[in-house]
């Protein structure tokens, strides 16, 4: 079965997250010692809250979220509502359609802050 364009974006994002030590949430205590964060992918079911982003996580204690889209696709109305609500909180929500530049710049900025304060 061929993977969807959005599925390819999700897989690429998972690889980037692992490269920064951000692991999928699992059983308590299952994170490796070098873990710098975690992520969770809320399942989309009929009982889910509409528009919740595809990835929700923490990186060095900071909340973030990502809505993945196929290249050149835009968030739906419900997704825009959730993205706006998250962006008004103390954590960013990124929309990624294959260009990871902004999200990786945010991750690198966090690491730079940690390195300069250590």
N, C-alpha and C positions, 0 to 999 in steps of 0.2 A: 504494500500500500504506500503510495507516494505521500510524502510529508507536505503539509500546507505551507505557504509562504510565512504565515504567522508562526507556525511550529518551528520553522528554521530560525526565526528571530528569537524565539524562546530558548531553543537549544544553544544558540550563540551567547545569549545572555547568561545562561547557566554556566557556560564555560568561563565567561568573564568573572562571574561571581566567585567561582572556585579559585580563580587565579588571585583573587583578593582575600582568600581565606573565609569566604562567606559560604556556609554550608546549608543544605536543605534541613529544615527543622524535622526532628524525628523524636525518638525516645529521649527522655530526660537523661542527661549525662552522656549522650552518644556523640557529642562534639569532640573533635580532636583537640589536643592542648594548644595548637597554634590557631585555633578558630578566632576570627576577628568579627564574626557576625553570623547571622542566619537569615534564611528566607522561607516563606510559606506561600504556597499557591492555593488560594481558596478554590474549592471545587465549584464549578458552575452547575447548579441544579435548579429545579423548580422552586426550591426552598431558600435559595441564596438571595442575598441583597443585591438588587440590580446595580450594575455599574462598578462594583468593587474591582480594583485593579488586579491584574494577573499575578503580580508578585508583591508581597508585603514583607518587610524585613527590618533588621537592625544591623548597623555597621559601627563598631566601636561605640555602642550605646545609643546611636542616633537612628531614629525612625526614618524609613524611606519606603516608597512604593513605585511600582512600574506597571504601566499599561502597555502591553506589546500589541503591535498592529502589523499587518502585512504592509510591505513597502507602499508608500503613498496613500495609505488608508488613514482615516481620521476617527477619533473616538465618537461613540454614540452620545445621544443626549444624556442618558443616565450616567455614562462613564464621565462625561464632562462635569456633571454635578459632583460626583465623588472626587474627581481630580481637583476641582476647585476647593472643595471642603478640606481635602488633605493639604493642599498648598497654603491654606489659611492656618493650618496647625503648625507646630514646630517641626515639621518634616516635609521634605519635597516629594512630589509625585512627578515622575518623568513619563513621557509618552515616547516609546521607542519603536520605530518602524524599520530598523536595520542600521540606523546611525546611532552609535553608542557614545559619541563624542561628549555630549553634555553630561551624561551619567558618569562616564569615566573621569571627566574633569572634576566632578563633585567628589568621587571616591578619592582621587589623588589629592584634592584640597583637604579632605579630612586627614589623610595620612600626613600631609605636610604640617598641618596644625599639631598633630600628635608628636611628630618628630621635633618641631621647634619648641614645644612645651616640655619635652623630656629632658 
